[in-house]
Amino acid sequence: MFGILIVLLFLGALGITALLRATIGKHAATGPVELSAYPTLEEGAKGTYVETLQTRLNLWNVQPRLSVDGDFGPLTLGSVEAFAIAKDLPIDGIVGRKTWKALLAAPPAHPRAITVSVEVAAEMQTLLNEGRGDTANGYFEATSSTLVAAAAGDYNSEFYNLGELLVMDGLGNTIIDLGREMNGAWYEWSEHRAPPSEPDAYILAWRQIVTTMRSVPGQDFKFLWTAYMTDESVAESWPGSAYVDYIGTDIFDWYGGPDGTYPHTASGALDHAAKWQQILTTEPGGLNWTAAFSAATGKPIIIPEWGLDFHTFGGQDDPQFITNMMAWMRAHDAIGLYWEGSHVTPAPTASGPLLVNQGASAQDNTPGEVNALGALMGGRVQYAGVYLPDDQWFSGDIDQPVLVPWEGAGYQLVLSVPIVPNPPSIKSYSGPPQPGNKPYQLANYPDAVAALRKGAGR
């Protein structure tokens, strides 16, 4: 009787909800019935189950200890990933059935510390917030109603159908370059076109799309997150490590001087050295920033577009730029796709040694052009950058002419996919035009070709 009275008093003091929470937090769950009650959690989740997650991570001595606040933020994400490493679980930042099972098991009396790199978490936040953020004057452009709809999942069926089409075409291992250059303001899916009331609309849309496409039977898609080299923060466009397989940036030898010009020396010559320093140091999207972000996230790098530029605001024939880019990509084990659109004469076949991590991109790319760039570089490139139309939703009639030539072509596809279509007022830029608006031919610049060959190890 005395024991029952104590229990009743305890229930009255704590309340049933608090008692249950304490029980969940401190004791192991057993059996499939109990495990099935725990929802899948990821960054951004809130509530009592996140409190349980944080409590269990603390009990497993994941350091530093978490505040049990019910908010699955970057610090909780770091703890989840550290626990996953220690327990040989998938390091995707998602707390699913396997992670719950490991967390809810009884820890030893004095569990060995599992340490989160606080420095890495802090570095991530610093890198994400480099540049002008959403509190800056003029950050937001006119709101895109389609981006808002994508964030709500209204177009998930469009992306599921695209995934099915890719699998049907034998392209189920495609790398999807989704919603590229989102920190610029020029595309409909730009982070700047989110409503001020929902500044993370791009993030929400990305997560909807990736989750949907990963649910397609037979797929093995990988997702590339491509920022642009500018002074606009990417804090409202990073969807989280669980939704990204590669990170990247686009680099062309252009702009950088006053009033949209190329940098010049005091004597009026093109200042290639100054431009290269800009390419290295611009935050976000510069090469130093990209290397640091890759290290902080653990994601490998793809440069899906890079190349010379022959505008009046371009660096013209600049073989040192090619040498520098190739050396940087080699040093960082990065994949690079040179922009070859209309700059090579198509070749019917590819031959020679495989040029690992090398590729070719173009707005209207063809296997013949990719073959030709490989021949100029002294072998066969590994990757082909291809673009679905940016101005309309996906369909077999529209997309099959783009995709079919790559079936069995022997290249790993890096496919640029818009998050939402651009309206007629937004034109998809198709790469740098050339002197006199005529396409330059790489073969006419032997010093540039020699730099490409040397960089590719030929």
N, C-alpha and C positions, 0 to 999 in steps of 0.2 A: 504494500500500500504506500509505504514511504517512497519507494522508487518511482511509482506512478505519479505521485505528487510532484516529485522533482522534475519529471519529464514535462508535466503540464505547466509548471512554473517556467521551465526553459522555453517551451513553445510560446507562452504568453510574452516572455521578454523579447525573444528574437523575432517572432512572427514566423508563420509557416514558410513563407517565401525565402526569408533570410536563412532559415534552417536548411532548406533544400539546397540553397546556393552554397552554403558552407559544406554540406555533405558532398555535393558535386565537385567542389573545388578541392577537397582534402582527400577524398577516397577514390579508389579505382572503380571504374565501371567494368562489368564483366558480361560477356555474352552478346550475341547479335542484337537482341531486343534493346539493350541499353545503348549500344553504339549507334543504332539507327536513329536514336532520338537527337543526336548531335548534328547540327547543320554544317554544311561546308561554309567555311569562313575565308575571307580574303581581305586585303587592304581596303579600307573604307567602311567595313562592317562596324556596327555599334550594337551595344546591348549586353544583356546578362551572360550570353554565351561567350562574348568576347572577354568579359570579366573572368569567366571560368577558364578560358584559354590563358589569360595572363596569370591567374593564380597557379595553374598547373606548370607553366613555364618557370615561375618563381620556385615552386616546390622541386623542380628538377635542377635547380641551381643554375639557371641560365643567367649569366651576368653581363651587364648590370641588371639589377632587379627592375621590374616594370611597376609602374603605378597601376593599380587595378582600377581603371577608370572606364572600362567598357568601350574604348575607342581604339580600333585596329589601325593605328597610324604607322609611320616609318619605323619607330623604335620597336613596336610589336612585330612588325614584318622582319626586322633584323633578327629578333630573338627566334622567331619561327624558322627562319632559314638556318640559323646556327644550330638549332635543335635538330633540324632535318639532316644537316651534315653529320652531326654526332650520332644519329640513329640510322644513317644510310637510307634516308627517305628521299623522294624526289625534291629537289631544291627549286620549287616553283612558287614559294610564298603562299600556297593554298593549304588550308587546314581541312583535309578531307578525312575519309574513314581511317586510312592507315595512320595518319598523323594523330588523330584522336585516340586510336588504340594505343599508340606508344605513349602519348601524354597521360592517359588515364590509368596506365599500369602503375603499380606502387613503386615509387623510387626507392633506392637504398636509403638506409638511415642517414648516411652522410654522402650524398651524391657528389661526384667530382664536378667541379665548375665547368660549365659550357660557356665560353666567352664570345660575346658579340664584339666585333670591331667597331667601337664607338667612333673611331676616326673615319672609317668608311661611311657610316651613316651620316656623319656631319659633312663629309665631303660631298655626298650625294645631294644633300640639301643646298649646299653652296653652289654646286654646279647647276642644279635646276633653276636657281634663282639669279644666276648671272644675267644681266641685261635688264631691259625695261619690262616691268611686270604689269599685272592687270589693274593696279591702283594708279598707274601713270596716266596723265592727261592724254586723251586721244587714243588710248589703247584699243578700245572697242570700235569696230566698224559696224556697218548696218547688220543687224542680226539675220542669220540664215535660218529660215524656218525649216529647211530640209536638214540642216545639221542638228537642230533641236529634235526633229522627228527621229533622226538616226540615233541620237542619244537615248531616246525612249524605246528603241528597238523596232520602230515601225517598218524598217526596211530589211529586217533580218532575212526574210524569205528571198529577197534579191540576192543576198550573199550566199545563202544556202544553195540556191540554183546555180550560181557561179561556181561554187565548190563542186557540185555534181558534174557540171560541164567539164571542169578541169580534170576530174578523176576519169570521166568517160573518155577524154582525149589522151589518156595516159600521162597527164601532167600533174598527178596528185602529189608530187614532191616539189612543186613550185615554191619559190621564195616570193612572198607577197610583199611588195613595197607599198604599204597601205597609207594613203593620205599624205603623200610626200610634202616636204617643205612647209609644214603646218605653222611654223612660227613666223613665216612671211604672211603678208596680208593679201596676196594676189589670188588665192584659190577660194572657192566657196566653202571648203572644209577648214579654212584657216581657224586657228584658235581665237583670232580677233573677231570672228563672226559669231562667236558664242554670245548669248545674252548676258548682260552684267549680272543678272540674277542666277545664272548657271554658267559661271566662267569655265567649268570643267566639262562642257558639252563635248568637246573633242575627245577627251579621255573616256567619257561614258559611251560615245559612239564606237570608239576603237574596241572597247571591251565587249560590247554587244556583237560586233562583227567577228572578232577573233573567236569568241565562244561559239558563235553560230557555225563558222567555217570548220572549226575543229570537230564539230559534231557530225560532219559528212562522212559516211562510211567509205573506207578505202583511202582517205586522205592522209598525207604526211606533210602538210603545209608548214612552212616556217614564215615568221613575220618580221619584216624589216621596218624599223622606225627611223625615218630620215629627216633630220633637222636641216636648217639652212644657216649658212654663215652670215649672221646679222647680229644686231644688238637687242633682239627681242627674246625675252626669257622663254624657256620651255616648261616652266612650272605647271602651266595649265594644259600641257599636252603629253606629259609622260604618263602612260597608262599603268606602269608597274611592271616589274620583272616577269611576273607570271604570264604576261600577255605579249612579250617581246622575245624574239630569238636573236636578232642582230640589231645593232645600232649603226647609224651612218650619217653622212653629210655629203652635199654636192659641192664640188670645188671646180671653178673655172678661173682661168687666168684673165680676169677682167675687173673693171671698176677699181675703186679704192682711193681715187684722187678726189679733189674738190669738184663739186657740181657734176658728179657722175662721170668723171674722167678717169683715166688710168694714172697712177702715180708717175711723176716726172722728176728728174734730177734738176738741180739749179741751172744746168746748161740746156735743159729742154729735152733730154733724151728719156726714153722709157726707163723707169726705175724698177727693174725686175727684182732687185734685192729687197727693196722696200715692200713691194707687193707680196713677196714670199713671207716676209715677217708678218704682214697682215693675215695671211692665210694660216700661219701658225698660231697667232695670238688672239684672233677675234673670239669673243665669248658672248653667246654660245656658238657652236658650229665650226669653229676653227679646229685645226688639226690637234693642237695641244689639248684643247677642251675635249675633243672627241676621244683622244687617248685616255684622258683622265676619267671620262664618263664610262668608257669601256672597262677600265680597271675597277671602278666603283660598282658597276652592275654585273661584271663578269660576262658581258655579252661581246662576242666577236664583232669586228667592224667590216662593213661593206661600204665602199664609195660607189654608189650606183651611177653617178655621172661625174666625169672629170675630163678636162681637155683644154686645148689651146683656144684662143679667141682672136678673131681678126676684125672685130668692130673697131671703130675709132677709139672706143673705150677699152679695147683689149690689148693684151701684151704682144700680139702679132706672133712672129716666128721666135719662140722662146724655148729653145731646147733645154735650158737650165731648169725651167719649170717642170718639164717632163722628168728630167733626172732627179730633181728634188722629190717629186711625187712618188716616183717608183721606189726611191730609197726609203721614203717614209713608210710606204705601204709594206715593203719587205720587212722593215724593222718592227712593224706592229702586226705582222701576219694578217694584213688586211686584204680583202678582195677588192679589186678596182676594175670598173668598167669604163673604158675610154669612149667618149662620145664620137662616133664615127659616121653619123648620119650624112650621107651625100659626100663624104670625104674620101671614099675608096671606090674602086671599081669592083663590083661583085665577082666572086670566084665560085665556080660550080661545086668545088669540093674543098675539104680541109685536109691538110696532111702535115707531117712533121711531128716533132715531140709535143707533148701536152705542156702548155704554159700555165702552170698551176697558179690559181688565184687571179688570172687575167681574164678580162671579158670586154665586151663591146656593147654599147647602148646606142639607141636612136629612136626617135619618135615613131617612125614607120620602118622599123628594123626588119631585115630579112636574113635568112641563113647565109645567103651569098655575101652580104656585106660583112657579117661576122667572120666568115671564112677568109675574106680578103684582109681584114685587119690582122687576123692570126698570121697570114702569109707575110705581111709586112713586118710583123714582130718576130718571125722566124719559126712558126709552128702552128699549133691549134690552141686557141683560147678555150677556157673552161666554161665561161658564163656568157649569157646573152640577155641584155636588158631590153624588155618589150613593154609597150604601153597600150592598155585598153583605152578606148575613146573616153575622154573626160567629160563629154557633153551630153551623155545619155545613159540610162540604166542598161544593165547587162541583158543580152539576149543572144540566142544562138546565131541569129541572122547577122547581128552586128559583130559579135566577138569571134565566131568561128573563122572568118577570113584572117583574123589576127593570129589565132592560136594554131590552126591546122598546119601551117608550114613548119612548126616546131616539133610536131610529133615525129619522133625518131630522128631528129636532126643532130642529136649527140651533144647538146648543150644543156647545162643547168639553167633553167629559166629564172630570171628575176623580173617579175611581172608587176608593173606599176598599176595600182587599182585605186580609183578615186573613192573616197568615203561617201560623197554625194556628187551628182553631176554638176558641172559648171553651167550657169545660165549663158545665153548667147553673148552677154556683155563681157564675159571672161573668156579670153582665148588661152588655150594651152600653148605654152611657149615650146617651140620645137628645136631649141638649141641655137647656138651662135651662127648667124649668117656670116658670109665671108666678103673679101674685098669686092667692091662693086656689086654687092648682093649676089655674087656667084659663089657656088660651093667651092671651097678650097679643096685641093687634093693632097692628101698627106704625102703621096709619092713625090710631089714637087718640092718637098722640104726634106732633103736627105739628112740634114742634121737632126731634125725632129724624129725621123724614122730610126736613125742610129741610136738616139737616146732611148726610144721605146725598146729596141732590140737589146740594148745593153741592160736596161732595167729588167727585162724579162729573162735575162741570163743567156741571151743568144749572142 
